[in-house]
């Protein structure tokens, strides 16, 4: 009777339930549907549909899919149930991409952070590097200026070198990039300008994730290339077995963000300036404008049982806020994978192509007294009209330039074509053994062309040319700079993974890699053109014959490596990682071609997957050695070149013992999850010690031998110590409403030890600043520490007062430069992000900042002082009305050293997503508004505290310098993402 009762009840209340499971992109094949508390379940088919038999009317269905939030739905007597699963940030971060593979975040022994496509801010950035700002603890991203496509400095856990490269290794889909500039710098016209950002070629919308490998346990697998950290970029594949077409577009409007200003015409006249009567001039109107950017992206993807294909196209056009500047970028990417022999062999092909066109103007890093476009606009007398009554330019002199004439007379554009392609073949020999072969190609061709019309007369040998046999002077210059790179990557890896029972897992990897990097280029320039010539670039030889110059070069670097890694897990709690890599390079001396880079990491899961307050807790430790090979090719060999008239010049002496800079690092850390996995985070402490610092020793110190420099490993250590903290909290996590908060902070100190040198850098430019510098590398001081006169104010006569060696007030004649307890590298970097979603609505905001550092304001030093104003140049109101005497020299001093602390709102985004617009054949559509750089909190008086003007001296880089840089903008974007 009991059996019959249960059976009848079951038949009465059981039913079949069917429906469709989708995500934000459409139907979701392979999703799991399970009746809670039973083994009764099903998986969705290619169209995301499912059917489960014998489901109770009050049963609960659990829907799940990897990377998406699981969802529980009460059947409540319904026979049709449709659900849309949402992305789960915790699941997305569960598996992180590392060197030569991936690992569960919970099983990593090293410090690894990953951000995914959902963390990006819905507006295309000129470079993927900018997407990391404020998102990862220990990573600082500084754009050199506000110029579209400007260079970006990325620092992972600070600087690990003084003179060699400090940027991380970038790996895109397994192919390590060269890392150098893909375009040439500008010609030396009113100073030189920097090359473009080498990551501009990657389209943000093609990126699936970016992993940052920060410590030796995670970076040592890259050996001599991992000293500065590693950023692994993975591009997107197809996701849906149903053909999917996605279109995205955005329109961005921008304007000047900085607060820098000089006197108006009325202020200039009232302060006692040379009043010419006009009030029509404003420096911002003369050279600035409202910027505009337009972005379009189209992608198509489809997957089958044995293949995966994705194709994308992108186009963006950006007009910068400085006139005659901008960046046009066109991208295409292709991914295809195919399985053969029942899935035993998989072949993946990837191609990324980009065509970029940069337009620039004369915004150089080291303009002198005459100034560049920004400098001339700032000092132009605001009571003097730009044009005469007949429309011609108002010309004052060849060292007091009309900014609009200079802007109109100069042309500068760079065309760059970049290709990154790879083929990756995977052979699953058996269930435990896998072999991979990767072949990659990185190619770039760049041509930078510039000209200054002969009607623009500028004082100085760089602009004037004298006709042979006469005193006639001609003007006008033109240059063409071509740069080509072709790099090849070959890698073989063999991976073994096996569970030896329940308490021991072994994951072992061995590999061999070979890299071949070649670069060549040529440069041509002309000078002294006829005043009627307008197209100088296409007739560069049309100037004076004796001023025509050509040069060329070619470099090649080869790297060969053997490497191995073992990951062992014992009792599912203790994880051990050991890595060894042997690298050989043609850059090194013949006696040190190879070196070895080992590392070890250990982690222990104290708590794992517990309910309640404490859910998981893992402690980590690591130790390892990495190398830095980012120094110039051919540094170890004797080099000579033929100069003009066939004269043989010795450029460098050989050094058979030259070896890599090496960084020894160790660290400890902890990862945790609390409050039912709502609060998660990590804490890390690290120390890095770099030795064998590479420097060129001057000719006088290389004797016996030809009088030329020699590259040597000098005694000394650069030590970085720091603490990193990351926290993520799910404030609200319901089906309809979610609110997440995340923040990170890093605290960093650095010091040069055991170093006998006193090396100048941070070169200064401007009136009275020839050969001046502001920073030095020396013992027991932070890298690039400031070395300046200490300014104490003005005396009764308006002359500056400085401190002498004993700290007493004195004049400049007896003043002494001081090593200051102030550095340009931030001691604290912070980032904060919050996101809120309610049904189809979403909002997010991000902030980042840097603290504890100082910026040298070379712009104020060079242009804003009393003598310049009384000499007929415009300045700030503060400088014009100061008690400073006219003849008081504007010497480098702490007067121009300012705190660089800032907190910036990075992005603010509001969006709304509509799903299931089937009658329009649209799966989903998202509308969004994005604002970037809305405000900044800082006491810095310049255009922007987040600046990094290149003021290097003799190859030694600088930091924290600001000089006539391209101003930053603030912008608002409107966008639409549609999936068909």
WOCOR-V894263 format. One record per pair of residues at least 6 apart in sequence whose C-alpha atoms are under 6 Angstrom apart, sorted by the first residue. I is the first residue (numbers start at 1). J is the second residue. D is the distance in whole Angstrom. If there is no record, write none. Layout:
I_J_D, I_J_D
This chain:
13_56_6, 13_57_6, 14_54_5, 14_55_5, 14_56_4, 15_54_5, 15_55_5, 16_52_6, 16_53_4, 16_54_6, 16_55_6, 17_51_6, 17_52_5, 17_79_5, 17_80_6, 18_50_5, 18_51_4, 18_80_5, 19_49_6, 19_50_6, 19_80_5, 19_81_5, 19_82_5, 20_48_5, 20_49_4, 20_82_5, 21_27_6, 21_28_6, 21_48_5, 21_82_6, 21_83_5, 21_84_6, 22_28_5, 22_84_5, 23_84_5, 23_85_5, 26_923_6, 27_47_6, 27_48_5, 28_48_5, 29_44_5, 29_45_5, 29_46_5, 29_48_5, 30_43_6, 30_44_5, 31_43_5, 31_44_5, 31_65_5, 32_43_5, 32_63_6, 32_64_5, 33_41_5, 33_42_5, 33_43_6, 33_62_6, 33_63_5, 34_41_4, 34_61_6, 34_62_5, 35_41_6, 35_60_6, 35_61_5, 36_60_6, 36_61_6, 44_50_5, 57_76_6, 57_77_4, 58_75_6, 58_76_5, 59_75_6, 60_73_6, 60_74_4, 60_75_6, 61_72_6, 61_73_5, 62_71_6, 62_72_5, 63_70_6, 63_71_5, 64_70_4, 67_88_6, 67_91_5, 67_92_5, 68_86_5, 68_87_4, 68_88_5, 69_86_6, 69_87_6, 69_88_5, 94_104_5, 94_105_5, 95_103_6, 95_104_4, 95_105_6, 96_102_6, 96_103_6, 96_105_6, 109_601_5, 109_602_6, 109_603_5, 109_620_6, 110_217_5, 110_218_5, 111_214_6, 111_215_6, 112_212_6, 112_213_5, 113_211_6, 113_212_5, 114_210_6, 114_211_4, 115_209_6, 115_210_5, 116_208_6, 116_209_4, 117_208_5, 117_209_6, 126_149_6, 126_200_6, 127_199_6, 127_200_5, 128_204_6, 133_141_6, 134_831_4, 134_848_5, 137_724_6, 137_744_5, 137_745_6, 137_746_6, 138_156_6, 138_157_5, 138_746_5, 139_155_6, 139_156_5, 140_154_6, 140_155_5, 141_153_6, 141_154_5, 142_152_6, 142_153_5, 143_152_4, 144_151_6, 144_152_6, 144_947_5, 144_948_4, 144_949_6, 145_947_6, 145_965_6, 145_966_5, 146_966_5, 146_967_5, 146_968_4, 147_966_6, 148_326_6, 148_327_6, 149_196_6, 149_197_6, 150_196_5, 150_197_6, 151_196_5, 151_197_4, 154_167_6, 155_167_6, 156_229_6, 159_166_6, 163_956_5, 164_630_5, 164_631_5, 165_630_5, 166_228_6, 167_228_6, 168_228_5, 168_229_5, 168_230_5, 169_230_5, 170_176_6, 170_177_6, 170_231_5, 171_177_6, 171_232_5, 172_233_5, 173_234_5, 181_198_5, 182_198_6, 183_195_6, 183_446_5, 184_195_5, 185_193_6, 185_194_5, 185_195_4, 186_192_6, 186_193_5, 190_367_5, 191_364_5, 191_366_5, 191_367_5, 192_364_5, 192_365_6, 193_364_4, 193_365_6, 201_354_5, 206_235_5, 206_236_6, 207_235_4, 207_236_6, 208_234_6, 208_235_5, 208_236_5, 209_234_5, 210_232_6, 210_233_5, 211_231_6, 211_232_5, 212_230_6, 212_231_5, 213_219_6, 213_229_6, 213_230_5, 214_229_5, 216_624_5, 217_599_6, 217_600_6, 217_601_5, 217_622_6, 219_226_5, 220_626_6, 223_581_6, 223_597_5, 223_626_5, 224_626_6, 224_627_4, 224_628_5, 225_628_6, 226_626_6, 227_626_5, 227_627_5, 227_628_5, 237_310_6, 238_301_5, 238_302_6, 238_308_6, 238_309_6, 238_310_5, 240_302_6, 240_303_6, 241_302_6, 241_303_4, 241_304_6, 243_301_6, 243_302_5, 244_300_6, 244_301_5, 244_980_6, 245_299_6, 245_300_5, 245_979_6, 245_980_5, 246_298_6, 246_299_5, 246_978_6, 246_979_4, 247_297_6, 247_298_5, 247_977_6, 247_978_5, 248_296_6, 248_297_5, 248_976_6, 248_977_4, 249_295_5, 249_296_5, 249_975_5, 249_976_5, 250_294_6, 250_295_5, 250_974_5, 250_975_4, 251_293_6, 251_294_5, 251_973_5, 251_974_5, 252_292_6, 252_293_5, 252_972_6, 252_973_4, 253_291_6, 253_292_5, 253_971_5, 253_972_5, 254_290_6, 254_291_5, 254_969_6, 254_970_5, 254_971_4, 255_290_5, 255_291_6, 255_969_5, 255_970_6, 256_969_5, 257_968_6, 257_969_5, 257_970_5, 258_943_5, 258_944_6, 259_943_6, 260_942_6, 260_943_5, 262_875_5, 262_876_4, 263_876_6, 263_877_6, 265_279_5, 265_382_5, 265_383_5, 269_275_5, 275_383_6, 276_383_5, 276_384_5, 277_383_6, 278_383_5, 278_384_6, 279_383_5, 281_382_5, 283_377_5, 287_322_6, 287_323_6, 288_321_6, 288_322_4, 288_323_6, 289_321_5, 290_321_5, 291_319_5, 291_320_5, 291_321_5, 292_318_6, 292_319_5, 293_317_6, 293_318_4, 294_316_5, 294_317_5, 295_315_6, 295_316_4, 296_314_6, 296_315_5, 297_313_6, 297_314_4, 298_312_6, 298_313_5, 299_311_6, 299_312_4, 300_310_6, 300_311_5, 301_309_5, 301_310_4, 302_309_5, 306_338_6, 306_339_5, 307_337_5, 307_338_4, 308_336_6, 308_337_5, 309_335_6, 309_336_4, 310_334_6, 310_335_5, 311_333_6, 311_334_5, 312_332_6, 312_333_5, 313_331_6, 313_332_4, 314_330_6, 314_331_5, 315_329_6, 315_330_4, 316_328_6, 316_329_5, 317_328_4, 318_326_5, 318_327_5, 319_326_4, 320_326_5, 325_359_5, 325_360_5, 326_358_6, 326_359_5, 327_357_6, 327_358_5, 328_356_6, 328_357_5, 329_355_6, 329_356_5, 330_354_6, 330_355_5, 331_353_6, 331_354_4, 332_352_6, 332_353_5, 333_351_5, 333_352_4, 334_350_6, 334_351_5, 335_349_6, 335_350_5, 336_348_6, 336_349_5, 337_347_5, 337_348_4, 338_346_6, 338_347_5, 339_345_6, 339_346_4, 344_427_6, 344_428_5, 345_426_6, 345_427_5, 346_425_6, 346_426_5, 347_424_6, 347_425_4, 348_423_6, 348_424_5, 349_422_6, 349_423_5, 350_421_5, 350_422_5, 351_420_6, 351_421_4, 352_419_6, 352_420_5, 353_418_6, 353_419_5, 354_417_6, 354_418_5, 355_416_6, 355_417_5, 356_415_6, 356_416_5, 357_414_6, 357_415_5, 358_413_5, 358_414_5, 359_412_6, 359_413_4, 360_412_5, 362_372_6, 362_373_6, 363_372_6, 366_765_6, 368_765_5, 368_766_4, 369_766_5, 369_767_5, 370_399_5, 373_403_6, 376_403_5, 377_403_5, 379_873_5, 379_874_4, 380_874_6, 381_873_6, 381_874_5, 386_394_5, 387_393_4, 387_394_5, 388_394_6, 398_457_6, 398_458_4, 398_459_5, 399_459_6, 409_452_6, 409_453_5, 410_451_6, 410_452_5, 411_450_5, 411_451_5, 412_449_6, 412_450_4, 413_448_6, 413_449_6, 414_447_6, 414_448_4, 415_446_6, 415_447_5, 416_445_6, 416_446_4, 417_444_6, 417_445_5, 418_443_6, 418_444_4, 419_442_6, 419_443_5, 420_441_6, 420_442_5, 421_440_6, 421_441_5, 422_439_5, 422_440_4, 423_438_6, 423_439_5, 424_437_6, 424_438_4, 425_436_6, 425_437_5, 426_435_6, 426_436_4, 427_434_6, 427_435_5, 428_434_5, 432_496_6, 432_497_5, 432_498_6, 433_495_6, 433_496_5, 434_494_6, 434_495_5, 435_493_6, 435_494_4, 436_492_6, 436_493_5, 437_491_6, 437_492_5, 438_490_6, 438_491_5, 439_489_6, 439_490_5, 440_488_6, 440_489_5, 441_487_6, 441_488_5, 442_486_6, 442_487_5, 443_485_6, 443_486_4, 444_484_6, 444_485_5, 445_483_6, 445_484_5, 446_482_6, 446_483_5, 447_481_6, 447_482_4, 448_480_6, 448_481_5, 449_479_6, 449_480_5, 450_478_6, 450_479_5, 451_477_6, 451_478_4, 452_476_5, 452_477_5, 453_476_5, 454_475_4, 454_476_4, 454_529_6, 454_531_5, 455_531_6, 463_475_6, 464_474_6, 464_475_5, 465_473_6, 465_474_5, 465_528_5, 466_472_6, 466_473_5, 474_528_5, 475_528_5, 475_529_6, 476_527_6, 476_528_5, 476_529_5, 477_526_6, 477_527_4, 478_525_6, 478_526_5, 478_537_6, 479_524_6, 479_525_4, 480_523_6, 480_524_5, 481_523_5, 482_521_5, 482_522_5, 483_521_4, 484_519_6, 484_520_5, 484_521_6, 485_518_6, 485_519_4, 486_518_5, 487_516_6, 487_517_4, 488_515_6, 488_516_5, 489_514_6, 489_515_5, 490_513_6, 490_514_5, 491_512_6, 491_513_4, 492_511_5, 492_512_5, 493_510_6, 493_511_4, 494_509_6, 494_510_5, 495_508_6, 495_509_4, 496_507_6, 496_508_5, 497_506_6, 497_507_4, 498_505_6, 498_506_6, 499_505_4, 503_570_5, 503_571_4, 504_569_6, 504_570_5, 505_568_6, 505_569_5, 506_567_6, 506_568_5, 507_566_6, 507_567_5, 508_565_6, 508_566_4, 509_564_5, 509_565_5, 510_563_6, 510_564_4, 511_562_6, 511_563_5, 512_561_6, 512_562_5, 513_560_6, 513_561_5, 514_559_6, 514_560_5, 515_558_6, 515_559_5, 516_558_5, 517_556_6, 517_557_5, 518_555_6, 518_556_4, 519_554_6, 519_555_5, 520_553_5, 520_554_4, 521_552_6, 521_553_6, 522_551_6, 522_552_4, 523_550_6, 523_551_5, 524_549_6, 524_550_4, 525_548_6, 525_549_5, 526_540_6, 526_543_6, 526_547_6, 526_548_5, 527_543_5, 527_547_6, 528_543_5, 528_544_5, 529_543_4, 557_586_6, 558_585_6, 558_586_6, 559_584_6, 559_585_5, 560_583_6, 560_584_5, 561_582_5, 561_583_4, 562_581_6, 562_582_5, 563_580_6, 563_581_4, 564_579_6, 564_580_5, 565_578_6, 565_579_4, 566_577_6, 566_578_5, 567_576_6, 567_577_5, 568_575_6, 568_576_5, 569_575_4, 573_604_6, 573_605_5, 574_603_6, 574_604_5, 575_602_6, 575_603_5, 576_601_6, 576_602_5, 577_600_6, 577_601_5, 578_599_6, 578_600_4, 579_598_6, 579_599_5, 580_597_6, 580_598_4, 581_596_6, 581_597_5, 582_595_6, 582_596_4, 583_594_5, 583_595_6, 584_593_5, 584_594_4, 585_593_6, 587_633_6, 587_634_6, 588_636_6, 588_658_6, 588_659_5, 589_636_5, 589_655_6, 589_656_4, 589_657_5, 589_658_5, 590_656_5, 591_656_6, 591_657_5, 592_657_6, 592_659_6, 597_625_5, 597_626_6, 598_624_6, 598_625_6, 599_623_6, 599_624_4, 600_622_6, 600_623_5, 601_621_6, 601_622_4, 602_620_6, 602_621_5, 603_619_6, 603_620_4, 604_618_6, 604_619_5, 605_618_4, 606_617_5, 606_618_6, 607_616_5, 607_617_5, 608_616_4, 609_615_5, 609_616_6, 612_676_5, 613_674_5, 613_675_4, 614_674_5, 615_673_5, 615_674_5, 616_672_5, 616_673_5, 617_671_6, 617_672_4, 618_670_5, 618_671_5, 619_669_6, 619_670_4, 620_668_5, 620_669_5, 620_670_6, 621_667_6, 621_668_4, 622_666_5, 622_667_5, 623_665_6, 623_666_4, 624_664_6, 624_665_6, 625_663_6, 625_664_4, 626_662_6, 626_663_5, 627_661_6, 627_662_4, 627_663_6, 628_660_6, 628_661_5, 636_654_5, 636_655_5, 636_658_6, 637_654_4, 638_652_5, 638_653_4, 638_654_4, 639_651_5, 639_652_5, 640_649_5, 640_650_4, 640_651_5, 641_648_6, 641_649_5, 642_648_4, 651_708_6, 652_708_5, 652_709_5, 652_710_5, 653_710_5, 661_691_6, 661_692_5, 661_693_6, 662_690_6, 662_691_6, 663_689_5, 663_690_4, 664_688_6, 664_689_5, 665_687_6, 665_688_4, 666_686_6, 666_687_6, 667_685_5, 667_686_4, 668_684_6, 668_685_5, 669_683_5, 669_684_4, 670_682_5, 670_683_5, 671_681_6, 671_682_4, 672_680_6, 672_681_6, 673_679_6, 673_680_4, 678_729_6, 678_730_5, 679_728_6, 679_729_4, 680_727_6, 680_728_5, 681_726_5, 681_727_4, 681_728_6, 682_725_6, 682_726_5, 683_724_6, 683_725_5, 684_723_6, 684_724_5, 685_722_6, 685_723_5, 686_721_6, 686_722_6, 687_720_6, 687_721_4, 688_719_6, 688_720_5, 689_718_6, 689_719_5, 690_717_5, 690_718_5, 691_716_6, 691_717_5, 692_713_5, 692_714_6, 693_713_5, 693_714_5, 694_712_6, 694_713_5, 695_711_6, 695_712_6, 696_709_6, 696_710_5, 696_711_4, 697_709_5, 697_710_5, 697_711_6, 698_709_5, 699_707_5, 699_708_4, 699_709_4, 716_753_6, 716_754_5, 716_755_4, 717_752_6, 717_753_5, 718_751_6, 718_752_5, 719_750_5, 719_751_5, 720_749_6, 720_750_4, 721_748_6, 721_749_5, 722_747_5, 722_748_4, 723_746_6, 723_747_5, 724_745_6, 724_746_4, 725_744_5, 725_745_5, 726_743_6, 726_744_4, 727_742_6, 727_743_5, 728_741_6, 728_742_4, 729_740_6, 729_741_5, 730_740_5, 731_739_5, 731_740_6, 732_738_5, 732_739_5, 736_838_5, 736_839_5, 737_837_6, 737_838_4, 738_836_6, 738_837_5, 739_835_6, 739_836_4, 740_834_6, 740_835_5, 741_833_6, 741_834_4, 742_832_6, 742_833_5, 743_831_6, 743_832_4, 744_830_6, 744_831_5, 745_829_6, 745_830_4, 746_828_6, 746_829_5, 747_827_6, 747_828_5, 748_827_5, 750_782_5, 751_781_5, 751_782_4, 752_779_5, 752_780_5, 752_781_6, 752_782_6, 753_779_5, 753_780_5, 755_779_5, 757_778_6, 758_777_6, 758_778_5, 759_776_5, 759_777_5, 760_775_6, 760_776_4, 761_775_5, 761_776_6, 761_952_6, 761_953_5, 761_958_6, 762_773_5, 762_774_5, 762_775_5, 762_951_5, 762_952_6, 762_958_5, 763_773_4, 763_951_5, 764_772_5, 764_773_5, 766_862_5, 767_862_6, 774_786_6, 774_787_6, 775_784_5, 775_785_5, 775_786_4, 775_787_5, 776_784_5, 776_785_6, 777_783_6, 777_784_5, 785_823_5, 786_820_6, 787_818_5, 787_819_5, 788_817_5, 788_818_5, 788_893_5, 789_817_4, 789_818_6, 789_893_5, 790_802_5, 790_803_6, 790_893_6, 790_894_5, 791_801_6, 791_802_5, 791_893_6, 791_894_5, 791_895_6, 792_801_5, 792_802_5, 793_800_6, 793_801_5, 794_800_4, 794_801_5, 798_883_5, 798_884_4, 798_885_4, 799_885_6, 799_888_5, 801_810_6, 801_811_5, 802_809_6, 802_810_5, 802_811_6, 802_815_6, 803_809_5, 803_810_6, 803_815_6, 804_815_4, 804_816_5, 805_816_5, 823_853_6, 823_854_6, 824_853_5, 824_854_5, 824_855_6, 824_959_6, 824_960_5, 825_853_6, 826_850_6, 826_851_5, 826_852_5, 826_853_5, 827_852_5, 828_850_6, 828_851_5, 829_849_6, 829_850_4, 830_848_5, 830_849_5, 831_847_6, 831_848_4, 832_846_6, 832_847_5, 833_845_6, 833_846_4, 834_844_6, 834_845_5, 835_843_6, 835_844_4, 836_842_6, 836_843_5, 840_912_5, 840_913_5, 841_911_6, 841_912_4, 842_910_6, 842_911_5, 843_909_5, 843_910_4, 844_908_6, 844_909_5, 845_907_6, 845_908_4, 846_906_5, 846_907_5, 847_904_6, 847_905_4, 847_906_5, 848_903_6, 848_904_6, 849_902_5, 849_903_4, 849_904_6, 850_901_6, 850_902_6, 851_901_4, 853_900_6, 854_898_5, 854_899_4, 854_900_5, 855_897_6, 855_898_5, 855_900_5, 855_960_5, 855_961_6, 856_896_6, 856_897_5, 856_961_5, 857_896_5, 857_962_5, 858_962_6, 858_963_5, 859_963_5, 859_964_6, 864_875_5, 864_879_6, 865_879_5, 866_879_6, 866_880_5, 866_886_5, 867_886_4, 869_875_6, 900_945_5, 901_938_6, 902_937_5, 902_938_5, 903_936_6, 903_937_5, 904_936_4, 905_933_5, 905_935_6, 906_932_5, 906_933_5, 907_931_6, 907_932_4, 908_930_6, 908_931_5, 909_929_6, 909_930_4, 910_928_5, 910_929_5, 911_927_5, 911_928_4, 912_926_5, 912_927_5, 913_925_6, 913_926_4, 914_924_6, 914_925_5, 915_923_6, 915_924_4, 916_923_5, 917_923_6, 922_980_5, 923_979_6, 923_980_5, 924_978_6, 924_979_5, 925_977_6, 925_978_4, 926_976_6, 926_977_5, 927_975_6, 927_976_5, 928_975_5, 929_973_6, 929_974_5, 930_972_6, 930_973_5, 931_971_6, 931_972_4, 932_970_6, 932_971_5, 933_970_5, 934_970_6, 948_960_5, 948_961_6, 949_961_5, 949_962_5, 951_958_6, 952_958_5
